[in-house]
Amino acid sequence: MTVAPGSRSAGPAKLADVAALAGVSVGTASKALNGGGRMRPETRQRVLDAVDALGFRPNQHAQSLHTGRSWTVGLMTTDGIGRFSTPVLLGAEDALGAGKISVLLCDTRGDAIREQHHLRNLMDRRVDGIIVTGRRTDPRPPLDGIEAVPIVYALSPSTDPADTSVVSDDRGGAVLAVEHLLAAGRTRIAHITGPEHHAAARDRARHAVEHLERASLGLSTGRVHHGEWSEAWGRRAADAVLRTAPDTDAFFCGNDQIARGVADALRERGVNVPGDIAVVGYDNWDTMALASRPPLTTIDMDLTEIGRIAALRLLEAIDADPAPGVHTVPCRLIVRESS
């Protein structure tokens, strides 16, 4: 978008200049910058393009006085490593950045006292809303003792059905993995996963078994193999599976670390992957999936999209239009050389 010479008065660009260049009303331009209001994506983009073309800089202090908003959102995570929270944060920032909203990241490290400390700080800063995320898909208790501030839970849903939660579709992910293996002609599938007390391990295993049963099949060893989320467990479990069911022709693993361990164990045995046995992981963690030999076929939870949708639900809640309940984000099958 270019600005025609003499199309506006000299001096700093005003909101009216942005609206004129974008071909919208001042009210629509204001809503686009605030991240509020319902409008077509291309309309919002025209306003943002006009902002860039004119070098417009909104007066945040004046906006705060006028709207009573701070233009900041808190993102609270229990994932100190950042393996899961970082993609969620990036997705949230993509959605919030369109409205020039800043994100304050708080790491609770899974500690309830630290969580309350960060919560008080966010309240003192008068954030407009909070996104809560973690490193597991297990439901978590709602934030306690806060004022009337909109909250959206991402990846780790709230136990309160009246809250708004955005989660990965683990059922869809497990079905994608099993269906991919069945389509490749695999009928003796083993399932190795993490601790049984983790929701992700339980849910993925249950949905995998149910989908096999619909195809009149069962797991090659007759049971799910629960253990650790580690490569070492993947190696040990692969050996145990092949001792029990040497005709196993595929492994569906609960995460990529386990799958990489399985691939290592098969390679050490001289088993061709995927010629003799196919391997499918879960998470699409590049560090594991791409470094595996061969690179892993896996299920991508689309964490960035979870963060983006959570931010959009939060913006709606800030505008007094909340969407309570659990919202699922579809998974994607990423096919590589292991299957």
Stockholm file with secondary structure:
# STOCKHOLM 1.0

chainA/1-339         MTVAPGSRSAGPAKLADVAALAGVSVGTASKALNGGGRMRPETRQRVLDAVDALGFRPNQHAQSLHTGRSWTVGLMTTDGIGRFSTPVLLGAEDALGAGKISVLLCDTRGDAIREQHHLRNLMDRRVDGIIVTGRRTDPRPPLDGIEAVPIVYALSPSTDPADTSVVSDDRGGAVLAVEHLLAAGRTRIAHITGPEHHAAARDRARHAVEHLERASLGLSTGRVHHGEWSEAWGRRAADAVLRTAPDTDAFFCGNDQIARGVADALRERGVNVPGDIAVVGYDNWDTMALASRPPLTTIDMDLTEIGRIAALRLLEAIDADPAPGVHTVPCRLIVRESS
#=GR chainA/1-339 SS CCCCTTSSCSSSCCHHHHHHHHTSCHHHHHHHHHTCSCCCHHHHHHHHHHHHHHTCCCCHHHHHHHHSCCSEEEEEESCTTCTTHHHHHHHHHHHHHTTTCEEEEEECTTCHHHHHHHHHHHHHTTCSEEEEECSSCSCBCCCCSCCSCCEEEESSCBSCTTSEEEEECHHHHHHHHHHHHHHTTCCSEEEEESCTTSHHHHHHHHHHHHHHHHTTCCCTTSSCEECCSSHHHHHHHHHHHHHHCTTCCEEEESSHHHHHHHHHHHHHTTCCTTTTCEEECSSCCHHHHTTSSSCCBEEECCHHHHHHHHHHHHHHHHTTCCCCEEEEECCEEECCTTC
#=GC SS_cons         CCCCTTSSCSSSCCHHHHHHHHTSCHHHHHHHHHTCSCCCHHHHHHHHHHHHHHTCCCCHHHHHHHHSCCSEEEEEESCTTCTTHHHHHHHHHHHHHTTTCEEEEEECTTCHHHHHHHHHHHHHTTCSEEEEECSSCSCBCCCCSCCSCCEEEESSCBSCTTSEEEEECHHHHHHHHHHHHHHTTCCSEEEEESCTTSHHHHHHHHHHHHHHHHTTCCCTTSSCEECCSSHHHHHHHHHHHHHHCTTCCEEEESSHHHHHHHHHHHHHTTCCTTTTCEEECSSCCHHHHTTSSSCCBEEECCHHHHHHHHHHHHHHHHTTCCCCEEEEECCEEECCTTC
//
